[in-house]
């Protein structure tokens, strides 16, 4: 399968080369030259300018059940669940944090948190880190590729130890960019996946054991 996208989908492509089927794997503006001079209309007649109301802004309320994509280079907030007793809600938080580390790592080259959350036997996890290392070795990074996560549910497979997490994930367009700012590869369009992850707690720490996906929209 060819590489398709700088964040999640390129890591998936890298994984699928050797593994088949993981188990749960510019704004626009007016031309200044066309604007009338202050105090005149388009016909040249003078007029008295009126005061322009000061715009007010408000931060949109988060949509319930939706974890929005982060801006480039912004690290996702570490969830409290990583330091708490394992629960189904905690498993969801851990997987969401892990997934949102993908674009962050490929924007910045920082894989420290990805490695900390990767189970030693997780093939998919290793492929993600390898993909970031490849970009760093080539003096490249990704731009865009933010992940929006929705519809997350979890099942406790082995009480207090093993959890299965399902969610839907939308990946934004992205590009691979060289250190000089040249676009090396362009990945337009948005892809939507159904994701299944197995996350485990060994009594002291969480790790992602397996992850699989299915593309549902492209």
N, C-alpha and C positions, 0 to 999 in steps of 0.2 A: 504494500500500500504506500503511495507517495506521501511525503510530508505535506500537510494541508494548512496548519495554523501554528502561530508562534507560541501559543500557550498549551492548553490541554491537548488539542488534536495532534500536535507534532510529537508530544510525549506518547500519545496513544499509537501513532504510526511507528515510532521507534520500538515500542513494545511488541507490536503485532508482527514485526519482522521475524521474531524468533519464538513467539508464544501465540497459540491459538486458543482463545476462550478462557479467560480467567473465571474463577468461581467467585461468587459473592458470599472487576477488572478494568471653511473660513467664513467666518461671518461676512455679511455684505453690508455695504453702506452707500450713501449717495455720493456722487462725484462732487468734491468741494467746488469745482469750477462751475457747476450748474446751480449752486445755491445763491440766492440774492444776498446782497450786502446787508449787514445789520441795519435796521431802521428803514428798509425799503421792501417793496413787494416785487414780484417778478416784472411788473411793468415799469418800475422805477419810482413809483409814488411813495412818499414817506408815510410812515405810520408809527404809532406809539406801541412799542412791544409790551406784551402782557407778561406777567410773572408766570414762570413755568412751575407747576406743582412739583414738589419734591417727591420722587417715587419712593414707595415703601416696599420692603421685601420681607418675606417670611420663609422660613425653612419648611419645606413640605414634610408632613408627618410620614414616618415610615409606613409602608404597606404591610399589614399583618401577614406573616408567612413568607415574606420576601426578604432575602438578604441581597442588597444591591451591590453591584460591582463597584470596586474602589478605583479612585484615580490612579494613573500610572505612578509606580514607585511608592505608593502608600502601603505600609505593612498592616495586615489585618490585626485587629485587637486580640490579644491572647485571651481565650475564654477562661472564666473561673472554673469551668468543669475540669480543666487539666489538673487542678489541685484539690478536687473534691472526690467523694466516694462515687463510684460508677453508677450511672442511671441511664435510662433510655434517652432522656433529654440531653444528658451529658454526652452521650455517644454522638448525637446529632451535632452538637456544638463543636465537637472535636473534628468530625468529618468536614463540616463547613469551613472551619479554620484551615484545615489541611488543604482543601481545594482552593481557597482564596490565596493561599501562599504560592500557587502556581504562577499566576501572572506577575505577582510581586517579585518572585525569584528570577523570572526571565526578564523583567524590567531592570533589575538591580544586580543580578549575579549572586545574591545572598541565598544560600541553600541551608543555612544552619538549622532553621526550624523544620524544614522539610526532612532533613536527615534525622533530627531528634524524634520526629513522629513516624518514621518509617521502620516497620518491622524488618529484621534482618532477612526474612524469607519472602518479603513482598517484592515480586518481580516488577510490578507496575511502578512502585515507589522508586526503585533503582533506575528505571527508565526516565523518570521525571528529572532526577538529579543528573543523570548522564546528559540529558538534553540541555540543561542549563550549563553544565561544564563545557559542552560543545560550543555554545554561544560565546562563553567567556574566552575559550581557547582561540576563537576566531576574531576576538575583539569586537564582538557584536552584542546587541541586546534587542529585546522586543519592545515595541511601542503598541499600546492598546492590548486587546485580548482579555479585557476584564470579564469576570464570571459573575452572573446573577443566579442565585440559588433559590428555588421555590419548592413547595410541596414536600418538605422533608418529613419522613416517618422513620421509626426505628422499632426493631423487635429484639428482645433479650433472648438470645439463643441459649447461652449458658449463663445462668444467673450470676451477676456481678463480675463476669469475665469476658463474655463474647457477645457482641451485638452486631446485628445487620442493619444498615442504614440505606434507605432509598430516597432519592431526591431527583428533581429535574434541574438541569443546568443549561444556561444560555451563555454562549461565548461570543464576545464582540469581535469585530474585525481587528486585524493587527498587521504589523509589518516587522520584518527583521531589518535592523539598521546598523550600519557599520559605525566605528568610532568616529569617523569623519562626518557622519550624518547622512550617508548615502543609503537609499533604500535597496537592500539586497534581495528581499523577497516580499511580496505583497499577498496578504490573505484577506480578500474582501468578503463581505457577507457575514451573516450570523448563523451559527449552528446551535441546535438545541439537542441535548442528550438526556436520556434516562440513565442515572448512575446508581450502581449498587456497590456498597463498600462493606467490608468486614473490619470491625475495629475491636481491639482486645485491650483488656486491662490486666496487668500481671500482679496486681496488688499494690503497686507503687506508681505505675505510669501507664498512660495510654499509648498505643501504637496502631497504625493502619496496617492490617494484615493482607488484605486483598482489595482490588478495585476493578470493576468491569463497567462497560458502558454500551449503550445502543443509541445511534443517531436517530432522532425522531423528526427533525426538521433541518433543512439545509437551504 
